[in-house]
Amino acid sequence: MRLARNTGSTGTCNVGEAPSWPQLSSNPNPTHNPTAGPTQPPNQCGDCNACLFPSFNQCYSDFSYDDCDYYAAWYGTIWCGN
C-alpha cells in the first residue's frame, strides 16, 4: 500500500488517518562500530602434512584430501597437505 503526504484524504477505511512519517537525515550515524574481520585459527598442523585428527593429535598420511574433507564434519579432521 502506498500513502502520500498532504493529499487531504484519510485513505481507504481511514487507514491513513494518522500516519507516522520517519524523520530522514542525510548524515546517518551508525549505531555500532565495525569489528575486525575474522582471524585465522592457530596453525594446528605442526609437522602433519596430510590429514590431522586434532582430538587425538594424529596425522593420517594415508588419507586423501577427499577422505579428510569427508570426515571433517563428524570428527573435525583438518587437511594439512599441500
Secondary structure, 3 states (H helix, E strand, C coil): CCCCCCCCCCCHHHCCCCCCCCCCCCCCCCCCCCCCCCCCCCCCCCCCCCEEECCCCEEECCCCHHHHHHHHHHHCCEECCC
